[in-house]
Amino acid sequence: MERRFQRIPLEFPATLLTDGGGGPVRVEDISLKGVLLEGADLPGMADGDEVSVDIPLSEEARITFEGRVRWREGLWLGVEIEAMPLESASHLRRLVELNLGDEALLEREFAALIQAD
């Protein structure tokens, strides 16, 4: 399966929250549609579970979103973004824009994101 969204290496600490609690994780990479987390040692977590993710970028900026577990392998967890506050979406867009360095590619990714819904 071909990826439609560029993954941006991030390597930021984050917090993963579930109905059963939560804990610290590390973001390995992020795209407009999902995030790869490392360190998700949460017992009982399965594909399809709803989670919240909080990624502090700085003291003033953070990316938060509601998502769904799409896969899990050991301490690795793939989470699809389902809902995100506008301010977080702006931070994610800027992060992707800075890392892609190509505004045309960014616009194509946003168009694909809108069509995917």
Secondary structure, 3 states (H helix, E strand, C coil): CCCCCCCEEEEEEEEEEECCEEEEEEEEEECCCEEEEECCCCCCCCCCCEEEEEEECCCCCEEEEEEEEEEEECCEEEEEEEECCHHHHHHHHHHHHHHHCCHHHHHHHHHHHHHHC
